[in-house]
Amino acid sequence: MFAALIGMLVLDQHLSAPSWLAITMIVAANAISVGTASNRSTKKTDLLQ
């Protein structure tokens, strides 16, 4: 998303609405993945004890 914003501001490039939607979905998937990763690692350490 950062690269798309820099391209828009510095290079005067513009993305279509579907492109922004795709970027937003990828960022959201990454955020969910990171948010649930801490829960998974905590459960693994609980099982080892």
N, CA, C and O atoms as a MOPAC input file, in Angstrom:
PM7 MOZYME 1SCF
protein

 N      0.82900 1    -1.17400 1     0.00000 1
 C      0.00000 1     0.00000 1     0.00000 1
 C      0.88100 1     1.24800 1     0.00000 1
 O      0.56900 1     2.24400 1    -0.65300 1
 N      1.98800 1     1.17600 1     0.74500 1
 C      2.91000 1     2.31200 1     0.79900 1
 C      3.46700 1     2.62600 1    -0.59100 1
 O      3.56600 1     3.79000 1    -0.97800 1
 N      3.82300 1     1.59200 1    -1.32700 1
 C      4.36800 1     1.79200 1    -2.67500 1
 C      3.32100 1     2.41300 1    -3.60200 1
 O      3.65700 1     3.24500 1    -4.44500 1
 N      2.06800 1     2.01600 1    -3.45200 1
 C      1.00600 1     2.59300 1    -4.27700 1
 C      0.81400 1     4.06700 1    -3.95600 1
 O      0.60700 1     4.87700 1    -4.86100 1
 N      0.88100 1     4.42300 1    -2.68200 1
 C      0.74000 1     5.83400 1    -2.30200 1
 C      1.90900 1     6.67400 1    -2.80600 1
 O      1.71600 1     7.79600 1    -3.27500 1
 N      3.12400 1     6.13000 1    -2.70700 1
 C      4.29600 1     6.85500 1    -3.21200 1
 C      4.19000 1     7.03200 1    -4.72100 1
 O      4.48100 1     8.10900 1    -5.24200 1
 N      3.77900 1     5.99000 1    -5.42200 1
 C      3.59400 1     6.09100 1    -6.87500 1
 C      2.57400 1     7.14600 1    -7.23300 1
 O      2.73600 1     7.86100 1    -8.22200 1
 N      1.53000 1     7.25000 1    -6.44400 1
 C      0.49300 1     8.24300 1    -6.71200 1
 C      1.01000 1     9.66000 1    -6.45500 1
 O      0.74700 1    10.57400 1    -7.23600 1
 N      1.74200 1     9.83300 1    -5.36200 1
 C      2.20800 1    11.17400 1    -4.99900 1
 C      3.42800 1    11.61900 1    -5.80400 1
 O      3.47400 1    12.75400 1    -6.27900 1
 N      4.40300 1    10.74600 1    -5.95900 1
 C      5.66600 1    11.13300 1    -6.58500 1
 C      5.60600 1    11.01300 1    -8.10600 1
 O      6.06500 1    11.90300 1    -8.82200 1
 N      5.04000 1     9.90900 1    -8.59600 1
 C      5.05600 1     9.64000 1   -10.03800 1
 C      3.75700 1    10.01200 1   -10.74400 1
 O      3.64000 1     9.85500 1   -11.95900 1
 N      2.78600 1    10.50200 1    -9.98700 1
 C      1.48000 1    10.88900 1   -10.52500 1
 C      0.78900 1     9.71400 1   -11.22400 1
 O      0.14300 1     9.88700 1   -12.25800 1
 N      0.93400 1     8.51900 1   -10.64500 1
 C      0.24600 1     7.34300 1   -11.15800 1
 C     -1.03900 1     7.14500 1   -10.36900 1
 O     -1.10000 1     7.46000 1    -9.18000 1
 N     -2.05400 1     6.62900 1   -11.02400 1
 C     -3.33400 1     6.41600 1   -10.35400 1
 C     -3.79600 1     4.98000 1   -10.57500 1
 O     -3.70000 1     4.44800 1   -11.68000 1
 N     -4.29700 1     4.36400 1    -9.51100 1
 C     -4.80800 1     3.00500 1    -9.58300 1
 C     -6.32400 1     3.02600 1    -9.68700 1
 O     -6.98600 1     3.94900 1    -9.21100 1
 N     -6.85300 1     1.99700 1   -10.31500 1
 C     -8.30600 1     1.87700 1   -10.43200 1
 C     -8.89200 1     1.39000 1    -9.11000 1
 O     -8.16600 1     0.93200 1    -8.22800 1
 N    -10.19000 1     1.49200 1    -8.98600 1
 C    -10.86900 1     1.05100 1    -7.76300 1
 C    -10.62900 1    -0.44000 1    -7.48300 1
 O    -10.38000 1    -0.79600 1    -6.33200 1
 N    -10.69300 1    -1.32200 1    -8.48600 1
 C    -10.41500 1    -2.73600 1    -8.18900 1
 C     -8.97600 1    -2.97200 1    -7.68500 1
 O     -8.74100 1    -3.86500 1    -6.87000 1
 N     -8.03700 1    -2.18000 1    -8.16700 1
 C     -6.65600 1    -2.31200 1    -7.69500 1
 C     -6.54200 1    -1.90500 1    -6.23200 1
 O     -5.87000 1    -2.58100 1    -5.45400 1
 N     -7.19000 1    -0.81000 1    -5.84900 1
 C     -7.18300 1    -0.38500 1    -4.44700 1
 C     -7.88000 1    -1.41500 1    -3.57000 1
 O     -7.44400 1    -1.67400 1    -2.44800 1
 N     -8.96000 1    -2.00400 1    -4.07600 1
 C     -9.66500 1    -3.03300 1    -3.32000 1
 C     -8.76400 1    -4.24400 1    -3.09800 1
 O     -8.73100 1    -4.80100 1    -2.00100 1
 N     -8.03700 1    -4.64900 1    -4.12800 1
 C     -7.12200 1    -5.78400 1    -3.99800 1
 C     -6.02500 1    -5.49100 1    -2.97800 1
 O     -5.69400 1    -6.35100 1    -2.16200 1
 N     -5.46800 1    -4.30100 1    -3.01700 1
 C     -4.43000 1    -3.92300 1    -2.06100 1
 C     -4.99500 1    -3.93200 1    -0.64400 1
 O     -4.34500 1    -4.41600 1     0.28300 1
 N     -6.18700 1    -3.40600 1    -0.47800 1
 C     -6.83200 1    -3.37300 1     0.84100 1
 C     -7.08100 1    -4.77700 1     1.36500 1
 O     -6.89000 1    -5.03400 1     2.55400 1
 N     -7.50200 1    -5.68500 1     0.50300 1
 C     -7.75100 1    -7.06100 1     0.92500 1
 C     -6.45800 1    -7.75400 1     1.34200 1
 O     -6.45000 1    -8.51900 1     2.30600 1
 N     -5.37600 1    -7.49600 1     0.63300 1
 C     -4.08600 1    -8.09600 1     0.99500 1
 C     -3.60000 1    -7.56100 1     2.33600 1
 O     -3.12600 1    -8.32500 1     3.17800 1
 N     -3.71700 1    -6.25200 1     2.53700 1
 C     -3.30800 1    -5.65600 1     3.81400 1
 C     -4.15300 1    -6.21000 1     4.95400 1
 O     -3.62400 1    -6.50900 1     6.02500 1
 N     -5.45000 1    -6.35100 1     4.73900 1
 C     -6.32300 1    -6.89900 1     5.77900 1
 C     -5.96600 1    -8.35100 1     6.09100 1
 O     -5.93600 1    -8.74300 1     7.25800 1
 N     -5.69600 1    -9.14500 1     5.06700 1
 C     -5.31700 1   -10.54700 1     5.28900 1
 C     -4.01900 1   -10.63500 1     6.07600 1
 O     -3.88400 1   -11.48200 1     6.95900 1
 N     -3.06600 1    -9.76700 1     5.76300 1
 C     -1.80500 1    -9.75900 1     6.50700 1
 C     -2.03300 1    -9.35800 1     7.96600 1
 O     -1.44000 1    -9.94600 1     8.87100 1
 N     -2.88100 1    -8.37000 1     8.19300 1
 C     -3.15900 1    -7.92400 1     9.56200 1
 C     -3.82700 1    -9.03400 1    10.36800 1
 O     -3.49400 1    -9.24000 1    11.53500 1
 N     -4.76300 1    -9.74600 1     9.75400 1
 C     -5.43000 1   -10.85500 1    10.44000 1
 C     -4.43300 1   -11.96400 1    10.73300 1
 O     -4.45100 1   -12.55600 1    11.81200 1
 N     -3.56900 1   -12.24100 1     9.77800 1
 C     -2.56600 1   -13.29300 1     9.96200 1
 C     -1.61800 1   -12.96600 1    11.11200 1
 O     -1.30900 1   -13.83300 1    11.93000 1
 N     -1.16300 1   -11.73700 1    11.17400 1
 C     -0.26400 1   -11.32100 1    12.25400 1
 C     -1.00400 1   -11.33900 1    13.58800 1
 O     -0.44200 1   -11.74900 1    14.60300 1
 N     -2.23700 1   -10.90500 1    13.59300 1
 C     -3.01500 1   -10.87000 1    14.82900 1
 C     -3.29100 1   -12.24600 1    15.39200 1
 O     -3.30300 1   -12.42400 1    16.61000 1
 N     -3.51200 1   -13.21500 1    14.53600 1
 C     -3.79300 1   -14.56800 1    15.02000 1
 C     -2.52100 1   -15.37400 1    15.25200 1
 O     -2.56900 1   -16.40300 1    15.92600 1
 N     -1.40300 1   -14.94400 1    14.72200 1
 C     -0.14400 1   -15.67900 1    14.90300 1
 C      0.28200 1   -15.68000 1    16.36300 1
 O      0.80000 1   -16.68400 1    16.85200 1
 N      0.07300 1   -14.58800 1    17.05600 1
 C      0.45700 1   -14.54700 1    18.46900 1
 C     -0.39900 1   -15.51300 1    19.28800 1
 O      0.09300 1   -16.11000 1    20.24500 1
 N     -1.65600 1   -15.67200 1    18.92700 1
 C     -2.51800 1   -16.63000 1    19.62900 1
 C     -2.05400 1   -18.06400 1    19.38900 1
 O     -2.07700 1   -18.88300 1    20.30800 1
 N     -1.63800 1   -18.37100 1    18.17400 1
 C     -1.17500 1   -19.71900 1    17.86300 1
 C      0.11700 1   -20.03200 1    18.59500 1
 O      0.27500 1   -21.13900 1    19.11100 1
 N      1.04900 1   -19.08000 1    18.65300 1
 C      2.31200 1   -19.35800 1    19.31200 1
 C      2.11200 1   -19.52200 1    20.81600 1
 O      2.82500 1   -20.30900 1    21.43800 1
 N      1.18000 1   -18.81500 1    21.40900 1
 C      0.89200 1   -18.95300 1    22.83600 1
 C      0.31200 1   -20.32800 1    23.12600 1
 O      0.66300 1   -20.95200 1    24.12800 1
 N     -0.56400 1   -20.80000 1    22.26600 1
 C     -1.17200 1   -22.11500 1    22.46600 1
 C     -0.13000 1   -23.21500 1    22.33700 1
 O     -0.19100 1   -24.20100 1    23.07300 1
 N      0.81900 1   -23.07600 1    21.42700 1
 C      1.85900 1   -24.08200 1    21.26400 1
 C      2.72100 1   -24.18100 1    22.51800 1
 O      3.05600 1   -25.28700 1    22.94500 1
 N      3.08300 1   -23.06100 1    23.11000 1
 C      3.91400 1   -23.10100 1    24.30500 1
 C      3.13100 1   -23.65600 1    25.48900 1
 O      3.71200 1   -24.29400 1    26.36800 1
 N      1.82300 1   -23.42300 1    25.52600 1
 C      1.00100 1   -23.98600 1    26.59300 1
 C      0.95000 1   -25.50800 1    26.49900 1
 O      0.92200 1   -26.19300 1    27.52100 1
 N      0.93800 1   -26.03600 1    25.28800 1
 C      0.88800 1   -27.47300 1    25.11100 1
 C      2.19900 1   -28.15000 1    25.52200 1
 O      2.20400 1   -29.30100 1    25.95700 1
 N      3.28800 1   -27.43300 1    25.38100 1
 C      4.58900 1   -28.00700 1    25.71200 1
 C      4.83000 1   -28.08200 1    27.20600 1
 O      5.69700 1   -28.84400 1    27.63400 1
 N      4.12300 1   -27.34700 1    28.00000 1
 C      4.35900 1   -27.32100 1    29.43800 1
 C      3.59700 1   -28.38000 1    30.17500 1
 O      3.69900 1   -28.47700 1    31.39800 1

